[in-house]
Amino acid sequence: MIDSVAFVGLGSVGAIYAQPASRCGEVPCFAVVREKESFREKPVRVNGERLDIPLRLPEEVSKPADLILIAVKWHALPDALEQVAPAVGERTIVLSLLNGISSERVIAARFGQARVLYAFGSGIDSNRSGRDVCMNRRGKIVFGSEAGEEDEDVAAVRAYFERAGIPHEVSPDMLRQMWWKLMVNVGMNQVSAVMNLNFGAFRRSGEAMNRMRMAQREVIAVANAQGILLDERDMAMWERQLEGLSADGMSSTLQDVRAGRKTEVELYGGEICRLGALLGVPTPVNAELVRRICEIERSF
């Protein structure tokens, strides 16, 4: 049973799930932060509403949490793991809402594989400016065990999400699902950042849609080479979801580019190019997208 929950990262993903968690009177939750003063001066707000979640410094965490949700950027993960370490115990379950397919491995190496579940956010439509988060759609947390079984940990998290009103879905095939999300991000995030297009403009651009599909086909080829069964139907499923996103919404990578922040390109095209080289699968479209995004980052 989940009786206490800790959050690390209160950005455009962490904040929108910390909001319903903070409203759930049955289960206490808190966020682990490095400092509090700036949050007092500039609190996190979701659609104009202040996020009312207790903040604790690492040294103020007196006992382990039953569940930890990590929602930081990839480059901030090592620091976040040290930050939240006091909240991790033998029975703590950890869910990572980071992009890509690598964070669970990093978390497991730090805290032990037995308590790490696979997870990602799906259908999220939210933008962040400073500590102000504009949420058009909360989406849902898709999660499950590596083996695909609904074990005790999965059942406990499902029960908590139901109590807290956090939209969710338990998947029996998380590895494939995570590769599907990677396929989405590789195409949507990278192309939208390079072409500077929000969701509405992206949908209207034949060039953007074609470039997205070419990048995603390289992901499918790399996935297939590793025994992960993705195909064109998975691309079509994403395009149906894309139709439902708000026209003025933006991918997280485009948000980073417009704010002059470091992107997570190494988790997207960078990972596909690395794996493609190991497996002998050509990835020229992603190589070009990575080059362009790195070029944009150097201009910040």
PLY file of the C-alpha trace (Angstrom):
ply
format ascii 1.0
element vertex 300
property float x
property float y
property float z
element edge 299
property int vertex1
property int vertex2
end_header
0.00 0.00 0.00
1.21 3.49 -0.87
1.00 5.74 2.19
3.53 8.45 1.28
4.67 9.90 -2.04
7.69 12.03 -3.00
8.16 14.06 -6.17
11.44 15.21 -7.68
10.99 17.77 -10.44
8.04 20.19 -10.62
8.23 21.22 -14.26
5.66 20.77 -17.01
5.32 17.04 -16.26
6.00 16.75 -12.53
3.71 19.64 -11.61
0.66 18.35 -13.46
0.79 15.05 -11.56
1.83 16.59 -8.24
-1.32 18.71 -8.44
-3.88 15.87 -7.99
-1.50 14.12 -5.57
-1.41 17.22 -3.37
-5.21 17.34 -3.32
-5.52 13.73 -2.16
-6.10 14.01 1.57
-5.73 10.28 2.09
-2.06 10.02 1.11
0.52 12.64 2.16
2.99 13.79 -0.49
5.93 16.16 -0.68
8.52 17.42 -3.15
12.24 17.16 -2.50
14.05 20.36 -3.51
17.56 21.79 -3.16
16.30 25.07 -1.71
12.98 26.61 -0.73
13.40 30.37 -0.87
12.90 30.77 -4.60
9.74 28.62 -4.41
8.38 30.99 -1.75
9.15 33.99 -3.95
7.94 32.33 -7.15
5.71 29.30 -6.45
4.81 26.68 -9.03
1.41 27.35 -10.59
-0.64 25.06 -12.82
-3.15 26.95 -14.94
-2.84 29.87 -12.54
-3.47 27.78 -9.42
-0.67 27.58 -6.86
0.68 24.05 -6.41
0.16 23.43 -2.71
2.67 20.67 -1.99
5.03 20.59 1.01
8.68 21.19 0.11
11.48 19.37 1.90
15.23 19.68 1.67
17.07 16.34 1.41
18.22 16.64 5.03
14.61 17.17 6.12
13.45 13.80 4.78
13.17 11.72 7.93
11.92 8.43 6.51
11.54 6.64 3.15
8.56 7.31 0.89
6.51 4.41 -0.44
6.51 5.88 -3.96
8.84 8.33 -5.71
8.01 9.97 -9.04
11.02 11.47 -10.83
10.21 14.11 -13.46
13.40 15.99 -14.27
15.37 16.49 -17.46
17.93 13.85 -18.42
20.96 16.01 -17.63
19.53 16.71 -14.14
18.95 13.04 -13.28
22.25 12.28 -11.45
21.77 15.27 -9.14
18.08 14.41 -8.64
18.96 10.88 -7.53
21.33 12.19 -4.86
18.70 14.73 -3.84
16.00 12.11 -3.32
18.26 9.38 -1.87
17.11 10.01 1.75
13.55 9.14 0.67
14.53 5.74 -0.75
14.15 2.65 1.42
13.94 -1.10 0.90
10.24 -0.93 0.09
10.28 2.27 -1.99
8.90 2.04 -5.53
10.43 4.42 -8.07
8.76 5.60 -11.28
10.66 7.67 -13.82
8.70 10.04 -16.05
11.80 11.02 -18.01
11.90 10.77 -21.76
13.89 8.08 -23.56
14.64 4.48 -22.66
17.66 4.93 -20.39
16.58 6.48 -17.09
15.31 3.25 -15.51
18.73 1.69 -16.01
20.44 4.66 -14.34
17.99 4.66 -11.42
18.33 0.91 -10.97
22.11 1.21 -10.84
21.76 3.75 -8.03
18.94 2.24 -5.98
18.48 -1.38 -7.09
16.41 -2.86 -9.92
13.86 -4.59 -7.69
11.97 -1.38 -6.87
12.06 0.37 -10.26
8.98 0.24 -12.47
8.92 1.32 -16.11
6.81 4.39 -16.85
6.24 7.36 -19.15
3.71 10.12 -19.66
1.38 9.76 -22.65
-0.86 12.38 -24.27
0.50 15.20 -22.09
-0.10 18.69 -23.46
1.52 21.20 -21.11
3.94 24.10 -21.45
6.17 25.75 -18.85
7.41 29.30 -18.57
9.53 29.71 -15.47
7.40 28.13 -12.74
4.11 28.75 -14.53
2.71 25.61 -16.14
-0.09 25.80 -18.68
-1.82 22.42 -18.95
-4.17 21.75 -21.82
-4.27 18.00 -21.20
-2.92 15.98 -18.28
-2.59 12.82 -20.34
-1.84 9.69 -18.35
1.01 7.77 -16.77
1.60 4.46 -18.53
3.51 2.07 -16.30
4.27 -1.56 -15.55
6.96 -4.05 -14.66
9.76 -5.04 -16.99
8.37 -8.58 -17.12
4.86 -7.35 -17.88
3.31 -8.92 -14.79
0.94 -7.03 -12.52
2.93 -7.78 -9.40
2.49 -6.37 -5.91
4.28 -3.11 -6.74
2.24 -2.47 -9.89
-1.00 -3.20 -8.02
-0.01 -0.81 -5.22
0.77 2.04 -7.62
-2.44 1.42 -9.57
-4.45 1.61 -6.33
-2.74 4.85 -5.34
-3.30 6.49 -8.72
-6.98 5.57 -8.47
-7.21 7.13 -4.99
-5.39 10.29 -6.09
-7.28 10.68 -9.37
-4.12 10.47 -11.49
-4.94 9.18 -15.00
-3.02 5.99 -15.68
-2.75 2.79 -17.67
-1.00 -0.45 -16.74
0.79 -1.98 -19.71
1.79 -5.65 -20.02
4.45 -4.73 -22.60
6.34 -1.74 -21.26
9.50 -2.18 -23.32
7.51 -1.94 -26.55
5.48 0.94 -25.17
8.60 2.86 -24.21
10.04 2.35 -27.67
6.76 3.65 -29.09
7.10 6.80 -26.96
10.72 7.14 -28.08
9.57 6.89 -31.70
7.06 9.68 -31.04
9.65 11.95 -29.42
12.36 11.31 -31.99
10.06 12.49 -34.75
7.87 15.12 -33.12
10.28 16.74 -30.69
13.30 16.95 -32.93
11.56 18.11 -36.10
9.39 20.66 -34.26
12.51 22.11 -32.61
14.47 22.33 -35.86
11.55 23.86 -37.77
10.27 25.96 -34.82
6.67 24.73 -35.13
3.96 24.35 -32.50
1.48 21.48 -32.82
-0.94 23.38 -35.02
1.68 24.61 -37.46
3.32 21.20 -37.46
0.09 19.48 -38.51
-0.34 21.95 -41.37
3.20 21.46 -42.68
3.63 18.62 -45.14
7.41 18.96 -44.86
7.32 18.62 -41.08
5.05 15.58 -41.20
7.27 13.88 -43.80
10.47 14.59 -41.86
8.84 13.24 -38.71
7.87 10.03 -40.49
11.36 9.53 -41.92
12.94 9.95 -38.49
10.40 7.59 -36.94
11.00 4.92 -39.58
14.65 4.87 -38.50
13.50 4.25 -34.91
11.32 1.39 -36.11
14.27 -0.13 -37.98
16.52 0.09 -34.90
13.77 -1.30 -32.66
13.09 -4.20 -35.04
16.80 -5.04 -35.10
16.54 -5.55 -31.34
13.36 -7.63 -31.48
10.99 -4.78 -30.56
8.01 -5.02 -32.89
7.05 -1.55 -34.07
5.62 -0.76 -37.48
3.73 1.85 -39.51
0.56 1.27 -37.51
2.36 2.70 -34.49
3.15 5.84 -36.45
-0.50 6.12 -37.47
-1.60 5.79 -33.84
0.64 8.70 -32.89
-0.65 10.86 -35.73
-4.19 10.33 -34.44
-3.05 11.57 -31.03
-1.29 14.53 -32.62
-4.60 15.62 -34.14
-6.05 16.01 -30.65
-3.29 18.23 -29.20
-3.93 21.96 -28.79
-2.81 23.99 -31.78
-0.72 26.37 -29.67
0.93 23.57 -27.66
4.60 22.71 -28.13
6.85 19.70 -27.77
9.16 19.77 -24.75
12.19 20.13 -27.04
10.72 23.16 -28.77
9.95 24.63 -25.34
13.59 24.11 -24.37
14.86 25.70 -27.59
12.63 28.76 -27.26
13.67 29.18 -23.61
17.37 28.76 -24.41
17.62 25.60 -22.29
19.65 22.46 -22.98
17.55 19.88 -24.81
17.37 16.11 -24.43
18.53 15.42 -27.99
20.99 12.80 -26.72
17.99 10.73 -25.57
16.30 11.00 -28.96
18.31 11.04 -32.17
21.53 10.63 -30.22
20.39 7.30 -28.80
19.03 6.09 -32.14
22.26 6.98 -33.94
24.32 5.23 -31.27
22.23 2.07 -31.39
22.02 2.19 -35.18
25.81 2.23 -35.41
26.05 -0.79 -33.10
23.40 -2.72 -35.01
24.38 -1.72 -38.54
21.16 0.23 -39.13
21.55 3.50 -41.09
20.16 6.61 -39.32
20.99 9.59 -41.58
17.79 11.53 -40.85
18.37 11.43 -37.12
22.05 12.26 -37.55
21.06 15.44 -39.38
18.43 16.37 -36.78
20.94 15.88 -33.97
23.46 18.03 -35.80
20.92 20.81 -36.29
19.73 20.78 -32.68
23.29 20.79 -31.33
23.94 23.75 -33.60
20.92 25.55 -32.13
22.12 24.81 -28.59
25.51 26.34 -29.32
23.77 29.57 -30.25
22.23 30.01 -26.78
0 1
1 2
2 3
3 4
4 5
5 6
6 7
7 8
8 9
9 10
10 11
11 12
12 13
13 14
14 15
15 16
16 17
17 18
18 19
19 20
20 21
21 22
22 23
23 24
24 25
25 26
26 27
27 28
28 29
29 30
30 31
31 32
32 33
33 34
34 35
35 36
36 37
37 38
38 39
39 40
40 41
41 42
42 43
43 44
44 45
45 46
46 47
47 48
48 49
49 50
50 51
51 52
52 53
53 54
54 55
55 56
56 57
57 58
58 59
59 60
60 61
61 62
62 63
63 64
64 65
65 66
66 67
67 68
68 69
69 70
70 71
71 72
72 73
73 74
74 75
75 76
76 77
77 78
78 79
79 80
80 81
81 82
82 83
83 84
84 85
85 86
86 87
87 88
88 89
89 90
90 91
91 92
92 93
93 94
94 95
95 96
96 97
97 98
98 99
99 100
100 101
101 102
102 103
103 104
104 105
105 106
106 107
107 108
108 109
109 110
110 111
111 112
112 113
113 114
114 115
115 116
116 117
117 118
118 119
119 120
120 121
121 122
122 123
123 124
124 125
125 126
126 127
127 128
128 129
129 130
130 131
131 132
132 133
133 134
134 135
135 136
136 137
137 138
138 139
139 140
140 141
141 142
142 143
143 144
144 145
145 146
146 147
147 148
148 149
149 150
150 151
151 152
152 153
153 154
154 155
155 156
156 157
157 158
158 159
159 160
160 161
161 162
162 163
163 164
164 165
165 166
166 167
167 168
168 169
169 170
170 171
171 172
172 173
173 174
174 175
175 176
176 177
177 178
178 179
179 180
180 181
181 182
182 183
183 184
184 185
185 186
186 187
187 188
188 189
189 190
190 191
191 192
192 193
193 194
194 195
195 196
196 197
197 198
198 199
199 200
200 201
201 202
202 203
203 204
204 205
205 206
206 207
207 208
208 209
209 210
210 211
211 212
212 213
213 214
214 215
215 216
216 217
217 218
218 219
219 220
220 221
221 222
222 223
223 224
224 225
225 226
226 227
227 228
228 229
229 230
230 231
231 232
232 233
233 234
234 235
235 236
236 237
237 238
238 239
239 240
240 241
241 242
242 243
243 244
244 245
245 246
246 247
247 248
248 249
249 250
250 251
251 252
252 253
253 254
254 255
255 256
256 257
257 258
258 259
259 260
260 261
261 262
262 263
263 264
264 265
265 266
266 267
267 268
268 269
269 270
270 271
271 272
272 273
273 274
274 275
275 276
276 277
277 278
278 279
279 280
280 281
281 282
282 283
283 284
284 285
285 286
286 287
287 288
288 289
289 290
290 291
291 292
292 293
293 294
294 295
295 296
296 297
297 298
298 299
